[in-house]
Amino acid sequence: MMIRRRRIIMAGNCNSIVSLRELPFSRRSNADKLAVKELGPPRPNLNIKQVSTKAGKTYSRGFSRSWYERKTWLAGCEVANALFCYPCVLIHPDANTDTAWTKTGVTDMHHLSEKVKKHEASKMHMDSCLKLSAFGRVNIATQLDESYRIAVRRHNDEVSKNRHILGRLIDCVKFCGVFELALRGKDESEGSSNAGIFRGLVDLVASLDEVFEEHLRTATVFKGTSKTVQNELLDCMASVIRERIVEEVRAARFVAIQADETTDVSTQTQLVLVLRYVDGKHAVQERFFEFVPILSATASSIADAILERLNSVFTDDDKCKLIAQAYDGASVMRGERAGVQQKVREEYKNAHYLHCYAHQLNLIMQQATSHISAVRVFFSDLGGISSFFTRSPKRTALLDQIVARRLPRASSTRWNFNSRIVSTVYENLGDLIECFETIRSDSTFDSTTVREASGFLRMLQDEDFVFFLQQFHQIMPHVDMMYQQLQKRDIDMVFIKRALQNFTSSIQAIRDQSSSQQQQQEAPGTTRSRRALGEQEKQRLSKEICDTILGHAKARFSFTSHLVSAVLLEAELFDRHRTTFPEEALNTTVRAYPMLHKERLRTELSLIYESPDFRGCCGALALYQVLQSYNLQETFSETVALLNILITTPMTTAEAERCFSTLKRIKTFLRNTMGQERLNALGMLSMERELVRNMPDFNERVIDRFACLKERRAKFQYK
């Protein structure tokens, strides 16, 4: 921390807005504070211009340096190209009111006079000016006194010790949150198991830190282990993480959202909101933002909850940055007239709707099985096998003894579960037959078990059952592969388009293979009944299964509307585009994303199509990283913008599903009275652990926020 402070001070711009963000005024030494005050507000030349049209005439307004003379408290920032209030940035940098003057900056030149008058009349501005003016003046004579300097030194030593102790407590709370361990709830006593976990961790840390151990043994004013302090620290941590996410979102060029809903253990409907964007390091980020309780799952209540959170993140000028919203396919979400996506688009015009592709893959497989009665019966029978063994420990023990493998349960919504049971039964068909024969011949089993085992034995030996088992054993690995690719965070439209082509090609190959087969090879141990399907009927069913999958895949995975933009950057089509430019796709893309400059984008794409260096890029992310590594982001500015859009657009809501998994681990049956703020804080620590780990000053920020919550007898702020 001291090295970082010296670097900022030695740089000669310790009063710049960027410097004050990196090292806040409150965390600097007394000498550094006096230097910052003496330097005064920075006043660089700002290139702020705004163009507006009124009554058919165009007006242009820009920033004039005369404002610096008229308002001495104004400060400029060349990085943000915006105006700030210098006293408020110094005294109240974390205030939640009038944040434009302290955090984001003011760029609206049309209403600058009104904004200045309103801010000058605010209590926060007056208080900041008063405290900054009084700083270093009242006690100048006193500072020369040796006793005062000793008192300040003792105060700062005590603050350093208190901040060190609080930092250790933050580490303990952070550890429990990151690894989803229990913390004391508001209604739990000292002797509860949840309190014991935290207390045990605190004792472990104390055994490794003498200062912390002495504090726990002798503290009378502030011990820090109470449930109140834990909850306050959790709130501060969540606020610090959320502020960091908002900073990244506002710095990102484009943003997309994912939302989904579930019911927690206390039957409360929870809506999860996830933000997706490309950060400053050119990496795709999907950040958990909040669990939102909703009273009813109607389009109005869901849309209101989403818009309330979005409006807290985006300013009016930044609303065009939201370019996509991904939900499941429920009518309340996808309705084009009164659905959630339409209500969001009324305020965020560029937020195009996407139906989660992983959800659509499940729907495709449901259609392939529900429309064909024989296939529906097959999966019903297949699911009965696992249910048969899970109902009895004795049956499960025999299964472990003979097959040495448990059977996964089937699912009607997650087809990777059905894939597992198909694969398991196919690979262990002989052992399962032996297992059922053992049950049937064992006199220790009851008559019901023997009767059911006989039925399953006949089923496993049936030729038709084995035919469907073999058929789906061929299909399911391709479904699994597609499903796994859809779960990846760094996928984009171009990558998904290629994966879908591979998927449909594989299903088409299975269909062609069934057409060319004249005879279906029977598995060993199968029997042919009088009513068994003939070879022609099997081929017809095999074709029908594949045709159903291919037809629904073509309909559901068609890249229409704004998704056509993926065609422009598909490397396999560069040769074709070089001879015949995809004009229609370009027009559709520009209509969907009006922030793109059409003519320049056409020129840049033409150069990319002609250059052989870009044809090996697999997906939009790979091409985006190549342009960044070659430092061509300014040369191909519109292409980089389009790539950023393609990468930011989420193709699935997999991250929202992962958030629900965390929700179920945190809010359990024994912790079902957990408050919403505590749930969000623990969820934030668990799901954004990497973000916390990459914030070197995380503890310091939490301590600063904790110290400002209320007046405390323990001292945490330096003089």
Disulfide bonds with the S-S distance in Angstrom:
none
